[in-house]
Amino acid sequence: MKKATNLKLLESEEIKNMSFEDVFLSSQYKYDIQQLSNTAVKRTGCERSPLVRVLNDINDGSVAYTDGNKVTINFGNPFASRLRTNYPVYHIYVVGLLAHELGHIFYTDFDDSIKYMNEIGKGNIYPEKPVHKNADAFEESLKDENNRRLIQTVAHTIDNILEDIYVNRMQSTNLGGLYARGIALGNKLVADEAPTVEKQKENENSDFTIIMNLFLSRIKSGVAYYGKYESDYKDKVENLMSVAVGYIFGNNHQNRCRGSNVIMCELWDELSEMLEKAKNNSDNNNDNESSDETDNEDNGEGDSSDNESNSSNSSKSVSSKCSDSETLDRLKKILKQIEGQTKNTENNNTSKTAKAFGNEESSLNKSNSEDVERMPETEGEAVSVNGGEFSDEELEAIRAIRKIQKDIASERVEEKIEKEIYLELNEIVPKNLPDIHKNVSYYVNRPTLQPSDKNCYDVIATRYKDVVQSLVKVVKRIIKAENLTCERRGRYYGKSLDTSKLYRPDLKIFKDRKQPKKEISLALSVLIDESGSMSGQRCRSARNASIVLAEMCEQLNVPYEVFGHTALSGRVYLNNYKNFDSLKKDDKYRLAQVDASFSNRDGAAILYVSERLKQREEQNKLFIIISDGKPADIGYYGDEAKSDLKYIHSQLISSGVDLIAAAIGSDKEVIHQIYGQSFLDVTNLETMPEIFARILKKKIVN
C-alpha cells in the first residue's frame, strides 16, 4: 500500500473535487440543518422540533414548504442557482428558507387561513366587509361562482405575501444572526431574480400581475425596478405599501385577511379587468391571456425564493370547494406569476440586489433606488456578499460549510484508506513458513467501530491513567540516559566493535556516538491471543494491557499496531484492531472489542504480524505477545507447538525484532518455558512499568 502520510493533504484533494450536491445533499449537511432547526425551536420556546427534509427534485416547482409538522427544502429548484458557486452564501440562503418555514409553524394560524379561503369560496367577505369605495363591487363580484374561484386564488396569494412578511419579521427579531441574515438574503433575491416590467409586457401579462410582482419585490426587498414604466406603476405600488404596513404586524391572522381584502379593493380596476377576461376566455374556450402567461411559466416561471406553501392545508380546502378543477388549476398558474420568478432570468434580467441586507422594518419604508449592485457571482471559495470584509454571519456560514466539507472529506479518505488497508492485510503471506504451517491460510478482519467502543476504551484508559504516565516516564528516562552517555551500544553497525557484545546471536555488536535525540526510533506490534482458553479475566486483562500500551505509544508518538488472533481447522483469523497506516485517531477504539473465541495457532499468527513489523523503517522493533502460552489447533499443540514457538522466537531475534511475551497470572510459568526471560506479567498492571522498564532497557539500550 502507498503509505498515507498527510491526512490534511488527502482531505484537501477531496474537498477540491466536491460538487454542490456532495455538500448540500450530504448526511452531514442534513444533520447541520436539523440542528439549526432545533436551535431555532429552543430559542422560541416551542415544545417540538419539526423534521427537516432535503430534496433534489428538479420536477418539483417548490423551493421550500411546510405542512405544519416538517419543513421541506428542495435544492432541485433552479431559483438562486447562481449562488451555488458560493457555498457559504448559499448556506445563508438555505438557513433563511428554514427560518421562514419554521416561522409559519411557529406563528401562522393555519385554521384561520383555511377559513378565509372557504368563506370567499362561499361568497362571503371574511372577517368583515372593508370600508372602501370598491367594497360593494368586491362583494357583488363574489356572487358569481367563476369570480369567486379567481378571487379566492388572488386572496390566497396576497394573504401569503402578507403572512410571509409577518413571520419573517418575527423570526428575524426573535432569532437574529444567521437566521435573520438568511431571511434578508432571500428577500433581496426576490427583487434580484424578478422578471422585468419590460419582459412582463412582452409576455402580455396583465397590469394586475405586473403590479403584484412589483409589490412583492418592494415589500420583501425594499426595492422595485420599474424601468421606463415607473410613471405607470410606482404610485400604485407605493400606495399598496402604505396600505399593507397597517395590516401586516400583530399575531391576529384576521388582520392579514383584512389587508388582503383592502389590497384587492385598491386594485379593483385591474382585478375586475382580469376577472372579465377570465370570464370571456372561459365562455369562448379561448384562454388568450391565460395561455400566454401559462406558456411563459412553462418556459421558466417558477415559485418565489420562499414559495412558502404555508397554506398547504388551505390549498386542499380550496380545491375541495371547486368542481371545475381544470379552471382553478389554470387560474392558479396565472396567479403564480404574482409570487413566481423567471427561471431563465439569472443572466439576462436587469434587476439588481442591494449592497447590504436590510431588516424587515427598514425594507418596508425604503424608497426605490437604482444605485445598487447585484450580488457578486463567484467561483469556488467564499466571497463576501458586500465585496469587502466578511460579516459575522458570513464567517459563521464559512465555518459551517468548511466543517461539513472536512467531515465529508475525512469520511471519504477514511473509507479509501480502510479499503487499501484491508486489501493489503489480506495479501500478506509470511515468508519461509515452517512445515508445521505449510497448509495454513489467513483471513484478516478490520472490526467495524461500534458506537460503544470509544466510551469503553476511555473508561479503561482513565482507570489506568497513572500506569500509562509511569510507562511514559520510563521510556523518556531510558531515552534521557542514552542521550547523556552519547554512546549507543548494541547496534547493527557503527564506528567501532563493542567487544563485550561479541557473543550476541543477533549481531548487535557495534557501538557509536551520535547527537542526542529527543525521541526513540521504535515501532511496536502487539499480538493478543483470542482463543477460548483466554476467556473471562484473562481476556479482560489482555484487553486492558493493550489499551495501556496504546496510550503509551500515543503519548510518545510511537507507531504501533495491535492484532488479535484465533484459529479454526488450520485457518488463522486475525483481527486488526489498530493499524500502522491508519491516520484516524479513533482507530484505537476497536481495542474495546477484544474477545475470546476459538483455537489458537500462535506460531502462524506471530509470523504474520512480525512480517509487517520487519518492514518498518524504525531502528528498534518491539513485538509484545499477550498469551496464556497454550497453543492448540488441528495438528498444532503440545511439545511440537512449543518447539515451533521457540524456533520462531530465535528467528525473530536474529532478524532484529525484540520480543516480549506478556503472561497473565499462573501462565507465566508456561510463557517462561517458551520465551525464556523475555516475559512481562500483566496480571497486575500497576507493576507493569517497573518490569517493562527493565526489559526495554535491556533490549533496546544495552
Beta strands, then each sheet from edge to edge (+ up, - down):
strand 1: 51-55
strand 2: 64-66
strand 3: 70-74
strand 4: 301-302
strand 5: 341-342
strand 6: 441-445
strand 7: 487-491
strand 8: 496-497
strand 9: 510-513
strand 10: 522-529
strand 11: 560-568
strand 12: 571-578
strand 13: 620-626
strand 14: 632-633
strand 15: 636-637
strand 16: 657-663
strand 17: 679-681
sheet 1: 1+ 3+ 2-
sheet 2: 4+ 5-
sheet 3: 6+ 12+ 11- 10- 13- 16- 17-
sheet 4: 7+ 9- 8+
sheet 5: 14+ 15-
end
